[in-house]
Amino acid sequence: MISILSRQINRLLLVVAALSMAACAANTTTSEKDDLLLEVHDHGRIHIFYDRETFAGFMQNGETSYRLTRIGAGPNGETIVFGLTGEDKKKRSGIPAVEIYDGKRQPENFYGEMYRHGRIYVFDNYQDMKAVRDTGHAAYFYTEIASGPKGETVIYVLNSDNKKNKPVELIKAFKEFHKS
């Protein structure tokens, strides 16, 4: 019973976060899409998006119209599910999220968010995001409790190069991303 309630609460938190982002979806440019990764870790799956509108739809419905699925391809055997746009559905290459995940592309101005365990992890470096995905935790971080759009704890992930500084620019980017 507690497990079911916990799952329902997690789903509710995901839906609430999606609603706050939906207003921003229409303003996404192509260059933003190419440098953006949004991940949701849920029930043994890692859902990965580069498109805000597709992500917001997933957060509202728990599904995407189009997806590329890799069963057992995650760092701990999770299923990787790439949320695709309508334009992506027939492509076999050139999908930014897939290329970044596969290491075939290095984004120039990276911004990423990972929704995991009711928290939002925020990144400005893909290698940091990959490390958290692979290990389940961040070695260096700055935390703001209840500062997410719906009161979530936000964890700004740092690395050995910037660990001694408050991530002012990353905090600003997060707030701008969630501005409605």
C-alpha positions in Angstrom: 0.0 0.0 0.0 2.8 2.4 0.9 4.6 1.5 -2.3 1.5 2.3 -4.4 1.0 5.6 -2.6 4.6 6.5 -3.1 4.4 5.9 -6.8 1.2 8.0 -7.0 2.9 10.8 -5.2 5.9 10.6 -7.5 3.7 10.7 -10.6 1.8 13.7 -9.1 5.1 15.6 -8.6 6.1 14.9 -12.1 2.8 16.1 -13.5 3.0 19.3 -11.4 6.5 20.0 -12.7 5.3 19.4 -16.3 2.5 21.9 -15.9 5.0 24.6 -14.8 7.1 23.9 -17.9 4.3 23.7 -20.4 4.1 27.5 -20.7 7.7 27.7 -21.8 7.5 24.9 -24.4 6.4 27.2 -27.3 9.5 29.4 -26.9 12.1 26.7 -27.4 14.5 27.3 -30.3 16.3 24.7 -32.3 19.7 25.6 -30.7 18.1 25.3 -27.2 16.8 21.9 -28.2 20.2 20.7 -29.4 21.9 21.6 -26.1 19.1 20.4 -23.7 18.6 17.1 -22.0 15.8 16.3 -19.6 15.7 13.0 -17.8 13.0 11.3 -15.7 14.0 8.2 -13.7 10.9 6.2 -13.0 10.2 2.5 -12.3 13.3 1.1 -13.9 13.2 3.4 -16.9 15.2 6.4 -17.8 13.2 8.7 -20.1 15.4 11.2 -22.0 14.2 14.3 -23.9 15.8 17.1 -25.8 12.5 18.9 -26.6 10.5 20.8 -23.9 7.1 20.2 -25.5 7.6 16.4 -25.7 8.9 16.4 -22.2 5.9 18.5 -20.9 3.6 16.0 -22.6 5.3 13.1 -21.0 5.1 14.8 -17.6 1.4 15.3 -18.0 0.5 11.9 -19.5 3.3 9.6 -18.4 3.8 8.6 -22.1 5.0 10.0 -25.4 3.5 9.6 -28.8 6.8 8.6 -30.3 9.8 6.9 -28.6 13.0 5.0 -29.2 13.4 2.3 -26.6 16.6 0.4 -25.6 15.7 -2.4 -23.2 18.3 -2.9 -20.5 20.7 -0.3 -21.9 20.9 1.9 -18.8 23.8 1.9 -16.4 22.1 -0.5 -14.0 20.0 -2.4 -16.6 17.3 0.2 -16.8 15.3 0.6 -20.0 16.3 3.8 -21.8 13.4 5.6 -23.5 14.1 8.5 -25.8 11.1 10.8 -26.2 10.9 11.7 -29.9 9.2 14.6 -31.7 6.9 14.0 -34.6 9.8 15.0 -36.9 12.1 12.4 -35.2 9.8 9.4 -35.5 11.2 8.2 -38.9 14.8 9.2 -38.3 17.5 6.6 -37.7 20.2 9.3 -36.9 20.4 13.0 -36.2 18.4 12.9 -33.0 20.2 15.2 -30.5 19.4 13.3 -27.3 20.5 10.0 -28.8 23.7 11.5 -30.2 24.6 13.1 -26.9 23.8 9.9 -24.9 25.8 7.8 -27.3 28.8 10.1 -27.1 28.6 11.0 -30.8 28.0 14.7 -30.0 29.3 17.1 -27.4 26.8 20.0 -26.8 28.4 23.5 -26.7 26.0 25.2 -24.2 24.6 22.3 -22.3 21.7 22.5 -19.9 20.2 19.4 -18.3 17.8 18.4 -15.6 17.3 15.0 -14.0 14.1 14.2 -12.1 14.9 11.5 -9.7 13.6 10.5 -6.2 11.4 13.6 -6.1 14.3 15.9 -6.6 15.5 17.9 -9.5 19.2 17.7 -10.4 20.5 20.5 -12.6 23.6 20.4 -14.8 25.6 22.7 -17.1 28.0 19.8 -18.1 26.9 16.6 -19.7 29.8 14.6 -18.2 28.5 15.5 -14.8 25.0 14.4 -15.8 26.3 11.1 -17.1 28.3 10.5 -13.9 25.1 11.1 -11.7 23.1 8.8 -14.0 25.8 6.1 -13.8 26.5 6.3 -10.0 23.2 7.6 -8.6 24.8 10.5 -6.8 26.8 13.7 -7.3 30.2 14.1 -5.8 29.9 17.8 -5.5 26.7 19.8 -5.4 24.9 22.9 -4.1 21.4 22.2 -2.7 18.4 24.5 -2.3 15.6 22.8 -0.4 12.1 23.5 -1.6 13.3 25.9 -4.4 11.8 23.9 -7.3 8.7 25.1 -9.2 6.5 23.0 -6.9 8.6 23.0 -3.8 11.0 20.2 -4.9 14.6 20.1 -3.6 16.9 21.3 -6.4 20.4 20.0 -6.5 22.9 21.9 -8.6 25.6 19.5 -9.6 29.2 20.7 -9.6 32.5 19.2 -10.3 36.1 19.4 -9.1 36.7 22.6 -11.2 33.8 24.6 -9.7 33.0 22.9 -6.4 34.1 25.9 -4.3 31.8 28.4 -5.9 28.0 29.0 -5.5 26.6 28.1 -9.0 25.1 31.5 -9.6 24.8 31.2 -13.4 23.3 27.7 -13.1 20.7 28.8 -10.6 19.9 31.7 -12.9 19.5 29.3 -15.9 17.2 27.0 -13.8 15.0 29.9 -12.8 14.8 31.2 -16.4 14.0 27.7 -17.6 11.1 27.4 -15.2 9.8 31.0 -15.6 6.2 31.0 -16.7 
